[in-house]
Amino acid sequence: MHTHERILDETGIEVSDLEAAHYQAIKAIQELRQEGEDEEVDWRGWQLEVTDAAGNVLLAIPLDTAQH
């Protein structure tokens, strides 16, 4: 059984293009990791999704990869 939990950012931010969205997403992931360092958060299976105003997913970045 797989459980899917979503934590939505109702406010979000507006960016000029997909490159700027990717940059802001990586920055948000870094901030999440810094906040969770004390708690040893397990990010396996989590991802950060970047959507447009209509809710279409433009980017999906796994939180458990070392690239951030």
PyMOL CGO cylinders between C-alpha atoms (Angstrom):
from pymol import cmd
from pymol.cgo import CYLINDER

trace = [
    CYLINDER, 0.00, 0.00, 0.00, 1.34, 3.40, -0.97, 0.3, 1, 1, 1, 1, 1, 1,
    CYLINDER, 1.34, 3.40, -0.97, 0.31, 6.54, 0.84, 0.3, 1, 1, 1, 1, 1, 1,
    CYLINDER, 0.31, 6.54, 0.84, 0.49, 9.86, -0.96, 0.3, 1, 1, 1, 1, 1, 1,
    CYLINDER, 0.49, 9.86, -0.96, 0.63, 12.94, 1.19, 0.3, 1, 1, 1, 1, 1, 1,
    CYLINDER, 0.63, 12.94, 1.19, 0.82, 16.43, -0.23, 0.3, 1, 1, 1, 1, 1, 1,
    CYLINDER, 0.82, 16.43, -0.23, 1.84, 19.60, 1.50, 0.3, 1, 1, 1, 1, 1, 1,
    CYLINDER, 1.84, 19.60, 1.50, 0.63, 22.48, -0.62, 0.3, 1, 1, 1, 1, 1, 1,
    CYLINDER, 0.63, 22.48, -0.62, 2.09, 25.97, -0.69, 0.3, 1, 1, 1, 1, 1, 1,
    CYLINDER, 2.09, 25.97, -0.69, -1.08, 27.96, -1.26, 0.3, 1, 1, 1, 1, 1, 1,
    CYLINDER, -1.08, 27.96, -1.26, 0.81, 31.24, -1.70, 0.3, 1, 1, 1, 1, 1, 1,
    CYLINDER, 0.81, 31.24, -1.70, 3.66, 30.12, -3.95, 0.3, 1, 1, 1, 1, 1, 1,
    CYLINDER, 3.66, 30.12, -3.95, 5.85, 32.50, -5.88, 0.3, 1, 1, 1, 1, 1, 1,
    CYLINDER, 5.85, 32.50, -5.88, 5.69, 33.81, -9.42, 0.3, 1, 1, 1, 1, 1, 1,
    CYLINDER, 5.69, 33.81, -9.42, 8.75, 33.48, -11.64, 0.3, 1, 1, 1, 1, 1, 1,
    CYLINDER, 8.75, 33.48, -11.64, 9.55, 34.57, -15.17, 0.3, 1, 1, 1, 1, 1, 1,
    CYLINDER, 9.55, 34.57, -15.17, 10.49, 31.21, -16.69, 0.3, 1, 1, 1, 1, 1, 1,
    CYLINDER, 10.49, 31.21, -16.69, 11.15, 27.53, -16.03, 0.3, 1, 1, 1, 1, 1, 1,
    CYLINDER, 11.15, 27.53, -16.03, 14.83, 28.15, -15.30, 0.3, 1, 1, 1, 1, 1, 1,
    CYLINDER, 14.83, 28.15, -15.30, 13.92, 30.59, -12.54, 0.3, 1, 1, 1, 1, 1, 1,
    CYLINDER, 13.92, 30.59, -12.54, 11.35, 28.09, -11.22, 0.3, 1, 1, 1, 1, 1, 1,
    CYLINDER, 11.35, 28.09, -11.22, 14.01, 25.36, -11.09, 0.3, 1, 1, 1, 1, 1, 1,
    CYLINDER, 14.01, 25.36, -11.09, 16.41, 27.68, -9.24, 0.3, 1, 1, 1, 1, 1, 1,
    CYLINDER, 16.41, 27.68, -9.24, 13.74, 28.59, -6.66, 0.3, 1, 1, 1, 1, 1, 1,
    CYLINDER, 13.74, 28.59, -6.66, 12.79, 24.91, -6.24, 0.3, 1, 1, 1, 1, 1, 1,
    CYLINDER, 12.79, 24.91, -6.24, 16.40, 23.92, -5.51, 0.3, 1, 1, 1, 1, 1, 1,
    CYLINDER, 16.40, 23.92, -5.51, 16.67, 26.81, -3.07, 0.3, 1, 1, 1, 1, 1, 1,
    CYLINDER, 16.67, 26.81, -3.07, 13.47, 25.65, -1.31, 0.3, 1, 1, 1, 1, 1, 1,
    CYLINDER, 13.47, 25.65, -1.31, 14.81, 22.08, -1.10, 0.3, 1, 1, 1, 1, 1, 1,
    CYLINDER, 14.81, 22.08, -1.10, 18.03, 23.33, 0.47, 0.3, 1, 1, 1, 1, 1, 1,
    CYLINDER, 18.03, 23.33, 0.47, 16.02, 25.28, 3.05, 0.3, 1, 1, 1, 1, 1, 1,
    CYLINDER, 16.02, 25.28, 3.05, 13.87, 22.21, 3.82, 0.3, 1, 1, 1, 1, 1, 1,
    CYLINDER, 13.87, 22.21, 3.82, 16.97, 20.11, 4.35, 0.3, 1, 1, 1, 1, 1, 1,
    CYLINDER, 16.97, 20.11, 4.35, 18.55, 22.71, 6.66, 0.3, 1, 1, 1, 1, 1, 1,
    CYLINDER, 18.55, 22.71, 6.66, 15.35, 22.89, 8.73, 0.3, 1, 1, 1, 1, 1, 1,
    CYLINDER, 15.35, 22.89, 8.73, 15.17, 19.10, 8.97, 0.3, 1, 1, 1, 1, 1, 1,
    CYLINDER, 15.17, 19.10, 8.97, 18.84, 18.45, 9.82, 0.3, 1, 1, 1, 1, 1, 1,
    CYLINDER, 18.84, 18.45, 9.82, 18.22, 18.24, 13.56, 0.3, 1, 1, 1, 1, 1, 1,
    CYLINDER, 18.22, 18.24, 13.56, 15.41, 15.74, 13.08, 0.3, 1, 1, 1, 1, 1, 1,
    CYLINDER, 15.41, 15.74, 13.08, 17.13, 13.44, 10.53, 0.3, 1, 1, 1, 1, 1, 1,
    CYLINDER, 17.13, 13.44, 10.53, 14.16, 13.65, 8.16, 0.3, 1, 1, 1, 1, 1, 1,
    CYLINDER, 14.16, 13.65, 8.16, 13.78, 10.74, 5.73, 0.3, 1, 1, 1, 1, 1, 1,
    CYLINDER, 13.78, 10.74, 5.73, 13.06, 12.32, 2.35, 0.3, 1, 1, 1, 1, 1, 1,
    CYLINDER, 13.06, 12.32, 2.35, 12.76, 9.03, 0.43, 0.3, 1, 1, 1, 1, 1, 1,
    CYLINDER, 12.76, 9.03, 0.43, 9.71, 9.09, -1.80, 0.3, 1, 1, 1, 1, 1, 1,
    CYLINDER, 9.71, 9.09, -1.80, 9.12, 12.85, -1.40, 0.3, 1, 1, 1, 1, 1, 1,
    CYLINDER, 9.12, 12.85, -1.40, 9.38, 15.30, -4.29, 0.3, 1, 1, 1, 1, 1, 1,
    CYLINDER, 9.38, 15.30, -4.29, 8.91, 19.00, -4.80, 0.3, 1, 1, 1, 1, 1, 1,
    CYLINDER, 8.91, 19.00, -4.80, 6.56, 19.79, -7.66, 0.3, 1, 1, 1, 1, 1, 1,
    CYLINDER, 6.56, 19.79, -7.66, 6.56, 23.10, -9.52, 0.3, 1, 1, 1, 1, 1, 1,
    CYLINDER, 6.56, 23.10, -9.52, 3.19, 23.88, -11.07, 0.3, 1, 1, 1, 1, 1, 1,
    CYLINDER, 3.19, 23.88, -11.07, 1.74, 26.58, -13.25, 0.3, 1, 1, 1, 1, 1, 1,
    CYLINDER, 1.74, 26.58, -13.25, -1.28, 28.65, -12.27, 0.3, 1, 1, 1, 1, 1, 1,
    CYLINDER, -1.28, 28.65, -12.27, -3.63, 25.94, -13.58, 0.3, 1, 1, 1, 1, 1, 1,
    CYLINDER, -3.63, 25.94, -13.58, -1.99, 23.28, -11.42, 0.3, 1, 1, 1, 1, 1, 1,
    CYLINDER, -1.99, 23.28, -11.42, -0.10, 21.52, -14.22, 0.3, 1, 1, 1, 1, 1, 1,
    CYLINDER, -0.10, 21.52, -14.22, 3.19, 20.02, -12.97, 0.3, 1, 1, 1, 1, 1, 1,
    CYLINDER, 3.19, 20.02, -12.97, 6.13, 21.61, -14.82, 0.3, 1, 1, 1, 1, 1, 1,
    CYLINDER, 6.13, 21.61, -14.82, 8.95, 20.12, -12.72, 0.3, 1, 1, 1, 1, 1, 1,
    CYLINDER, 8.95, 20.12, -12.72, 9.15, 17.34, -10.16, 0.3, 1, 1, 1, 1, 1, 1,
    CYLINDER, 9.15, 17.34, -10.16, 12.38, 17.14, -8.17, 0.3, 1, 1, 1, 1, 1, 1,
    CYLINDER, 12.38, 17.14, -8.17, 12.95, 14.19, -5.79, 0.3, 1, 1, 1, 1, 1, 1,
    CYLINDER, 12.95, 14.19, -5.79, 14.02, 15.31, -2.31, 0.3, 1, 1, 1, 1, 1, 1,
    CYLINDER, 14.02, 15.31, -2.31, 16.07, 12.20, -1.61, 0.3, 1, 1, 1, 1, 1, 1,
    CYLINDER, 16.07, 12.20, -1.61, 18.76, 12.71, -4.26, 0.3, 1, 1, 1, 1, 1, 1,
    CYLINDER, 18.76, 12.71, -4.26, 22.22, 14.08, -3.52, 0.3, 1, 1, 1, 1, 1, 1,
    CYLINDER, 22.22, 14.08, -3.52, 22.17, 16.68, -6.31, 0.3, 1, 1, 1, 1, 1, 1,
    CYLINDER, 22.17, 16.68, -6.31, 20.80, 19.45, -4.06, 0.3, 1, 1, 1, 1, 1, 1,
]
cmd.load_cgo(trace, "trace")
